[in-house]
């Protein structure tokens, strides 16, 4: 019976979506070897504000620039097989990839303080998926459609970090006034690279709704450390 089960499994198995060679594990898109290359975000030796690699304290970039959120947290690192997992979930809407992300989602430490969850308008809806997953573990209210991105924007993938901040300065329109200034906010995106989009969004919340920076938090599924990593 075990031999028959093994034969049937090999016949039905798919190739690993990351290495494209070995058979994927049941219920997942990756083989056992590649699945071990999905790394979770570890906040130790990271900037206390943006999560950049740092031995201790706050990075010079956050100290020298106006940052409008108190803290950012993440679930996964955008590296190795994590990149494949994100692409399968975001661009192919893979149910298995989405299920893995939801099951292994690492909740932010500040989630119990939050009054409102604001997803950014991710092009494929992954930010909204993440916001829904967070809401299931909190009493916070989910507000969709608060932020708006223009249909066309210049490619920011190859820009340096300073350039990304200035490029996105006018790309996000003001949110609708709807919540009291005493609220605690979490802004949700699918991936954090330089923090330009999340910081611009946090600035709008701070300036339009008068929410103090200490009450604005950010969360992204993935943290990409290398700015130009593809």
N, C-alpha and C positions, 0 to 999 in steps of 0.2 A: 504493500500500500504506500509506503514511504517513497519507493522508487517511482511509482505512478504519479504521486503528488509532485515529486521533483521534476519529472518529465513535463507535466502539465504546466508547472510554474515557469520553466524555461521557454516553453512554447508561447505562453501568454506574456512573458516579461518584455519590458521595453528597455532600450539602451539608456544608460545614464545620460541626462541632459547636460551634464557638466563635462565629463571626460569623453562622452559619446562612444564608449567602448564596453564597459562592464554593464551587467544587468542591474537595473534599478531595484531598490528594496520595495517590497509590497507596500502600497499606499504612499509612496514617495517617488519623486522624480530623479532621485540620485542613488548611486550605488553606495554600499556601506563605507567604502573608502572616502568618497566625496562628501558624504553626509557628515563625516567627522571634521570636515573643513568648513563647516558653518560655525562661525565664532560669535559668541555673545559679547556685547559691549561690557567692558569692565571699567567702572569709574575710578579705580585706583590709578594713580599717576596720570591723572587727566585734569585739565582746567576745570575749576569748580563751576564755571559759567557755561562755556560752550563745548566742553568735552574734548578739546584738543589734547594731543599727547604732551604731557608736562609732568615733571617730577613732583611738584606740589604747587598749591596756590592757584592764582589766576594768570592766564597767559598775557603776554605784553599786548597782543592784539586787542583783547577785551579791555585792558587797562587804558589803552590809548585811543579807543574809539567809543562813541556813544552806543552802548548796548541797551536795548529797551526791554529785555527780559531778564528775569532773575536767574533762571537756570534752565538748561536743556538736558534731557535724558533720552536714551535710545535702547533698542532691543538687540540689534545685530550690527556687526561690522560689514561694510560693503567690501568684502575681499573674498578671494578664493571662490568656493561654491556659493557663498552668500550672494554674489553678483547674479549667478544663474537663478537662484531662488527668487530674487527681486524681479528679474526680467520675466520669468515664467508667470509670476503673480500679476505683474503690472501690464505687460504687453500681450500675454496670451490668456489671461484670466483663468489660469489653471486652478481647478478646484482643490487639487492635492497640495499645491503650493500655498494657496490661501489658508487651507486647513492647518498646514504646518505652522504658518505664521501666527494664526490665531491661538493654537494650542501652546506654542512656545513664547507667546508675547510676555515680555517682562514689564510689569506694571511700574510706572514711575512712583518714587517715594512720596511725591507731593500730591498724588491723585485724590486722597481723601480731603484735601483742602479746596478742591476745585468746585466752582459754581457753574461754570459754562465751558463746554468743549467746542472749539471752533476749528473745523477742518479746512485746510487750504484747498483750492480748486485744482487738485491733481488732474493731469490730462487723462488719466485712466481710472480715476476714482479710488485709488489705493489709499489715499489720505482719509477719505470718508469711510472706507472699510476699517481702517485703524481706529478712527474716532468712535465708530459703532462698537468695536471690540472693547475699547476703554470704558465706554458708557455702561456696559454690562457689569462692570466691576465698581461702579460708583453711583452716587445719587445726582451727579452733575447733569445739567440739561445740554443736549446737543443742539447747536445752532448751525444750520447749513446755509450756504449762500451769502455769508457775511462778506467774504472777500471776492474780488473779481479780478481776473487777469485778462488783458487784451488778447484778441484772437491770434495776433502775430507779435512775436517779440524776437529780438536779435538773439542769436545763439550765444549762450554764456558759458558753455562747457569748457572752452579753451582760454577763458579770461583769467587773469590773476585775481587773487582774493579782493584786493582793493577795487579793481575794475568791476568785479561782480556787484559789489555794494553800490557803486555809483550807477551802474547800468540798470539795476532794478529799482532805483530810487523813484522813478515815475511810472513803473509798470503795474503797480497794484493800486487800484482805486480805493478810495476811502470806504470803510465799512458803514453800514447803516447804524445810526444811534439806536440802541435798544436795551442796554443793560445798565444797572447802577454802577457808579464808580467804586463802590465798596466790594465788588465781586472779585473773585479770583478766577483767572482765565488760563486755559491751556490751549495753545495753538498747535495743531497737528499737521505734519507733512509726512511724505513717504521716505524721503532721504534728506540728510543734512550734509552739505558739502562745505560751504563757507559760512552758512548761516544768513546769507544776504536776504533771502525771501522771508524767512521767519523773523528776522530783525526788523525788516520793513513793515511786516504785518503787526509786530508788537508795537512798533512806533505809532502806527495808526490807532491801535487800541488805546495807547497811552494818551495820544493827543486829542483824539475825537471823543472817546468815552471818559477821559480823565482817570483811567485806571492806573494806580501807581506801578512802577516797574517791579517793585517787590512782589506784586500780586499777579504778574504775568509770567507764565512758564511755557516752555516749548517741548514738544516730543516728536520724535521721528522714528520710524521703524528701523532705518539703517543710518549708520554714521560712516561717511566716507572720509578717511584720513588724507589720502593723496588726492589733491585737487584735480589732477589731470588723469586720474586712473580711470580706465574705460572697462 
